[in-house]
Amino acid sequence: MRPIFVFIKCEMGRAYRVAQEAADSIEELSELHSTSGQYDLLGKFYLNPDQDTGLFVTERIQSLAGVKDTLTLITFNAFVGGRS
């Protein structure tokens, strides 16, 4: 599985409804956070290696009612610090 991160901009007043719909309907969703700034939500999704990222974003995320815009980040490595 490979992670992608997607910033999601929602229509005014729709962020929590978009978040709930995504949580209920997208099995690839790992985490979804509300944010401040230009985008309303930040989602972490795990895709299969052969899964098309562009198709996933356009068909599964951008098609949710209330989504206005997205910004997708592809990552290379994950670094984890020590926890005490």
N, CA, C and O of each residue as an XYZ file, in Angstrom:
336
protein
N       0.853     -1.181      0.000
C       0.000      0.000      0.000
C       0.899      1.244      0.000
O       1.955      1.276      0.631
N       0.446      2.246     -0.719
C       1.208      3.493     -0.746
C       0.303      4.654     -0.338
O      -0.846      4.738     -0.773
N       0.829      5.543      0.497
C      -0.009      6.643      0.965
C      -0.012      7.820      0.000
O       0.983      8.102     -0.669
N      -1.138      8.490     -0.056
C      -1.231      9.806     -0.688
C      -1.955     10.710      0.309
O      -2.742     10.247      1.135
N      -1.675     11.981      0.213
C      -2.333     12.971      1.056
C      -3.109     13.906      0.147
O      -2.599     14.339     -0.887
N      -4.342     14.218      0.529
C      -5.176     15.084     -0.297
C      -5.757     16.193      0.566
O      -6.484     15.940      1.527
N      -5.419     17.432      0.204
C      -6.074     18.591      0.804
C      -7.398     18.774      0.076
O      -7.465     18.651     -1.147
N      -8.445     19.067      0.831
C      -9.788     19.194      0.258
C     -10.382     20.540      0.655
O     -10.468     20.872      1.838
N     -10.790     21.308     -0.351
C     -11.491     22.580     -0.120
C     -12.970     22.310     -0.325
O     -13.370     21.732     -1.336
N     -13.782     22.729      0.637
C     -15.224     22.458      0.598
C     -16.025     23.730      0.378
O     -15.533     24.837      0.595
N     -17.250     23.555     -0.051
C     -18.187     24.674     -0.108
C     -18.398     25.180      1.307
O     -18.268     24.423      2.269
N     -18.720     26.447      1.436
C     -18.913     27.048      2.760
C     -19.926     26.250      3.575
O     -21.008     25.924      3.086
N     -19.571     25.940      4.812
C     -20.469     25.242      5.715
C     -20.618     23.753      5.460
O     -21.474     23.115      6.074
N     -19.807     23.172      4.567
C     -19.981     21.761      4.199
C     -18.850     20.847      4.670
O     -18.930     19.636      4.468
N     -17.810     21.381      5.286
C     -16.620     20.586      5.599
C     -16.934     19.359      6.449
O     -16.433     18.274      6.158
N     -17.740     19.501      7.479
C     -18.015     18.359      8.354
C     -18.882     17.318      7.653
O     -18.732     16.120      7.895
N     -19.779     17.763      6.794
C     -20.595     16.804      6.027
C     -19.743     16.057      5.003
O     -19.920     14.856      4.798
N     -18.815     16.774      4.360
C     -17.895     16.124      3.422
C     -17.031     15.112      4.167
O     -16.826     13.995      3.692
N     -16.526     15.506      5.333
C     -15.688     14.605      6.127
C     -16.447     13.341      6.514
O     -15.898     12.243      6.427
N     -17.682     13.477      6.934
C     -18.468     12.311      7.337
C     -18.752     11.399      6.157
O     -18.671     10.176      6.274
N     -19.086     11.996      5.018
C     -19.346     11.199      3.817
C     -18.094     10.445      3.375
O     -18.170      9.277      2.995
N     -16.942     11.114      3.426
C     -15.683     10.455      3.065
C     -15.391      9.305      4.022
O     -15.011      8.216      3.590
N     -15.567      9.542      5.314
C     -15.308      8.498      6.318
C     -16.236      7.302      6.121
O     -15.834      6.157      6.332
N     -17.450      7.565      5.727
C     -18.441      6.494      5.550
C     -18.294      5.738      4.232
O     -18.733      4.592      4.135
N     -17.688      6.351      3.217
C     -17.754      5.752      1.885
C     -16.422      5.414      1.225
O     -16.406      4.715      0.212
N     -15.307      5.888      1.768
C     -14.020      5.647      1.101
C     -13.174      4.720      1.972
O     -12.624      5.137      2.991
N     -13.080      3.470      1.559
C     -12.373      2.469      2.370
C     -10.866      2.706      2.411
O     -10.198      2.243      3.335
N     -10.324      3.414      1.433
C      -8.888      3.702      1.408
C      -8.483      4.792      2.396
O      -7.293      5.029      2.601
N      -9.461      5.456      3.008
C      -9.192      6.537      3.954
C      -8.595      5.996      5.235
O      -9.156      5.096      5.860
N      -7.450      6.548      5.628
C      -6.800      6.191      6.885
C      -7.100      7.227      7.957
O      -7.481      6.880      9.075
N      -6.927      8.502      7.615
C      -7.165      9.608      8.549
C      -7.733     10.790      7.783
O      -7.435     10.982      6.604
N      -8.549     11.575      8.458
C      -9.079     12.802      7.869
C      -9.108     13.855      8.965
O      -9.728     13.663     10.011
N      -8.432     14.964      8.715
C      -8.305     16.026      9.714
C      -8.924     17.317      9.198
O      -8.781     17.651      8.021
N      -9.606     18.038     10.066
C     -10.039     19.382      9.711
C      -8.836     20.309      9.899
O      -8.037     20.123     10.817
N      -8.716     21.303      9.024
C      -7.558     22.191      9.044
C      -8.011     23.639      8.926
O      -9.172     23.924      8.630
N      -7.082     24.535      9.162
C      -7.347     25.952      8.914
C      -6.501     26.366      7.721
O      -5.534     25.690      7.370
N      -6.865     27.467      7.108
C      -6.100     27.937      5.961
C      -6.857     27.774      4.665
O      -8.087     27.826      4.640
N      -6.123     27.579      3.593
C      -6.701     27.533      2.256
C      -7.603     26.322      2.042
O      -8.567     26.392      1.279
N      -7.294     25.200      2.719
C      -8.087     23.980      2.568
C      -8.762     23.645      3.893
O      -8.281     24.037      4.956
N      -9.868     22.927      3.827
C     -10.667     22.612      5.004
C     -10.340     21.264      5.630
O     -10.479     21.085      6.840
N      -9.903     20.315      4.803
C      -9.647     18.953      5.268
C      -8.332     18.456      4.691
O      -7.914     18.875      3.612
N      -7.682     17.553      5.428
C      -6.496     16.865      4.948
C      -6.706     15.378      5.171
O      -6.871     14.926      6.304
N      -6.698     14.624      4.083
C      -6.926     13.185      4.171
C      -5.681     12.397      3.828
O      -4.908     12.779      2.949
N      -5.496     11.294      4.531
C      -4.434     10.338      4.219
C      -5.118      9.071      3.728
O      -5.954      8.489      4.420
N      -4.749      8.655      2.526
C      -5.356      7.503      1.887
C      -4.270      6.507      1.519
O      -3.174      6.895      1.116
N      -4.574      5.227      1.656
C      -3.646      4.180      1.241
C      -4.198      3.505     -0.006
O      -5.290      2.937      0.008
N      -3.419      3.577     -1.090
C      -3.835      2.989     -2.355
C      -3.004      1.751     -2.656
O      -1.856      1.640     -2.225
N      -3.589      0.831     -3.392
C      -2.846     -0.327     -3.877
C      -1.802      0.153     -4.880
O      -2.010      1.169     -5.543
N      -0.687     -0.556     -5.001
C       0.372     -0.118     -5.923
C      -0.100      0.084     -7.363
O       0.426      0.953     -8.059
N      -1.062     -0.685     -7.816
C      -1.539     -0.567     -9.189
C      -2.733      0.382     -9.349
O      -3.240      0.563    -10.455
N      -3.173      0.981     -8.252
C      -4.341      1.871     -8.295
C      -3.936      3.231     -8.861
O      -2.934      3.801     -8.429
N      -4.689      3.753     -9.809
C      -4.415      5.031    -10.458
C      -4.776      6.177     -9.516
O      -5.936      6.339     -9.137
N      -3.777      6.965     -9.144
C      -3.989      8.060     -8.190
C      -4.956      9.104     -8.732
O      -5.881      9.520     -8.032
N      -4.749      9.525     -9.965
C      -5.618     10.551    -10.552
C      -7.062     10.111    -10.640
O      -7.975     10.877    -10.334
N      -7.264      8.882    -11.056
C      -8.618      8.346    -11.146
C      -9.255      8.246     -9.760
O     -10.433      8.565     -9.598
N      -8.490      7.807     -8.763
C      -9.008      7.718     -7.399
C      -9.455      9.101     -6.896
O     -10.547      9.249     -6.349
N      -8.601     10.095     -7.088
C      -8.928     11.442     -6.589
C     -10.144     12.009     -7.304
O     -11.039     12.560     -6.663
N     -10.185     11.881     -8.627
C     -11.308     12.475     -9.360
C     -12.618     11.731     -9.136
O     -13.669     12.361     -9.021
N     -12.577     10.410     -9.072
C     -13.826      9.647     -8.941
C     -14.296      9.471     -7.505
O     -15.500      9.397     -7.261
N     -13.377      9.402     -6.550
C     -13.775      9.083     -5.186
C     -13.814     10.301     -4.265
O     -14.635     10.350     -3.349
N     -12.945     11.279     -4.489
C     -12.882     12.435     -3.589
C     -13.570     13.651     -4.208
O     -14.452     14.250     -3.593
N     -13.165     14.010     -5.421
C     -13.745     15.202     -6.043
C     -15.225     15.042     -6.341
O     -15.925     16.040     -6.517
N     -15.714     13.825     -6.402
C     -17.132     13.603     -6.691
C     -18.017     13.700     -5.453
O     -19.242     13.663     -5.577
N     -17.425     13.824     -4.255
C     -18.234     13.972     -3.036
C     -18.975     15.302     -3.079
O     -18.402     16.324     -3.458
N     -20.231     15.292     -2.695
C     -21.022     16.522     -2.656
C     -20.384     17.515     -1.701
O     -20.092     17.177     -0.554
N     -20.168     18.737     -2.166
C     -19.609     19.786     -1.321
C     -18.122     20.017     -1.512
O     -17.574     20.951     -0.927
N     -17.446     19.193     -2.316
C     -16.020     19.385     -2.573
C     -15.856     20.384     -3.708
O     -16.446     20.221     -4.776
N     -15.049     21.424     -3.475
C     -14.795     22.447     -4.488
C     -13.464     22.261     -5.186
O     -13.349     22.539     -6.380
N     -12.436     21.787     -4.450
C     -11.093     21.723     -5.003
C     -10.278     20.727     -4.192
O     -10.591     20.455     -3.033
N      -9.235     20.187     -4.805
C      -8.318     19.296     -4.092
C      -6.886     19.614     -4.494
O      -6.631     20.192     -5.550
N      -5.965     19.225     -3.634
C      -4.538     19.294     -3.905
C      -3.941     17.993     -3.401
O      -4.022     17.685     -2.212
N      -3.338     17.226     -4.309
C      -2.826     15.902     -3.970
C      -1.317     15.945     -3.798
O      -0.598     16.523     -4.613
N      -0.844     15.316     -2.711
C       0.584     15.194     -2.452
C       0.966     13.729     -2.505
O       0.333     12.887     -1.867
N       2.004     13.431     -3.269
C       2.569     12.093     -3.329
C       3.828     12.125     -2.467
O       4.645     13.036     -2.597
N       3.987     11.148     -1.599
C       5.138     11.139     -0.700
C       6.148     10.083     -1.125
O       5.825      9.172     -1.887
N       7.377     10.215     -0.625
C       8.460      9.297     -0.969
C       8.845      8.397      0.201
O       8.912      7.178      0.048
N       9.096      8.979      1.352
C       9.533      8.228      2.533
C       8.797      8.726      3.764
O       8.386      9.885      3.830
N       8.634      7.844      4.735
C       8.056      8.232      6.026
C       9.167      8.129      7.070
O       9.889      7.134      7.124
N       9.293      9.146      7.882
C      10.295      9.167      8.938
C       9.578      9.246     10.264
O       8.681     10.071     10.439
N       9.960      8.398     11.202
C       9.298      8.329     12.495
C      10.329      8.609     13.581
O      11.392      7.990     13.625
N       9.998      9.547     14.448
C      10.889      9.866     15.557
C      10.670      8.939     16.729
O       9.645      8.262     16.811
N      11.619      8.906     17.627
C      11.491      8.106     18.830
C      10.418      8.668     19.745
O      10.259      9.882     19.867
N       9.705      7.792     20.368
C       8.629      8.212     21.285
C       8.963      7.727     22.669
O       9.383      6.586     22.860
N       8.773      8.604     23.635
C       9.069      8.185     25.010
C       7.839      8.190     25.887
O       7.924      7.862     27.070
